[in-house]
Structures are given as C-alpha cells and as structure tokens.
C-alpha cells in the first residue's frame, strides 16, 4: 500500500493542499485533519490531486464536504484532478468529475 503525502502551502492568499499516493479510508483521518486545518482560516483553496494514485469513497466524501464548507463561507475552491489514468477513469465512470 502506498503512503499518502499531504502538504499545505500558502501563497498570495491562496492555500494549496498537494496530495500524492493513495487517498483512501486508511488515510481518511490524516486527510480530514489537513482539511480541518485549512477551514480554521478559510481562504481561496486549491486541492492539487495530480499525484494521487488511488482514491476511494471515504476521500471523495471528505473532499465534497470540504468544498461545501468553503462554498458556504463564500470561498472559492479549485481542484486539479489526478493524472493517473485509472483514477481518472474511475472518477469519470462514477460521475464524480462533474461535481469536482
């Protein structure tokens, strides 16, 4: 099982969370902690998921809830989808891409 790397950076009033590796139920608590950390001082946010090699419904749920929380506070969130063909295919087949 690949580990997940989550890195938060701040640049010009934009918060970026870069994720790589497996975003799945085993790493849900780690992802949730980073997302909650960002929500403590909300701003325009970019979720950079290009390096994600696999994703499951636990991670997708957290991302949806995070995006909804930002929207409710009138902040913009941008998501860069994973480059992995397998992950792209999964997100497209399940219809998730139209919500991200």
LINCORMO-V765623 format. One line per field, one symbol per residue. ss: DSSP state (H for helix, E for strand, - for the rest). psi: psi as a letter, one per 40 degrees, with the letter a starting at -180 (. if undefined). burial: + if it has 24 or more other ideal C-beta (glycine too) atoms within 12 Angstrom, else -. A space follows every 10 residues. Layout:
ss = ???
psi = ???
burial = ???
This chain:
ss = ----EEEEEE E--EEEEEEE EEE-HHHHHH HHHHHHHHHH ---EEEEEEE EEEEE-HHHH HHHHHHHHHH HH----EEEE ----HHHHHH HHH--HHHH-
psi = hiiihhhhih hfehhhhhii ahgaddeddd dddddddded giihihhhed ehdiiadddd dddddddddd ddefihhhhh iiehdddddd dddeeddee.
burial = ---+-+-+-- ----++++++ ++++--++-+ ++-++--++- -++-+++++- ++++++--++ -++--++--+ ------+-+- ++----+--+ +----+---+
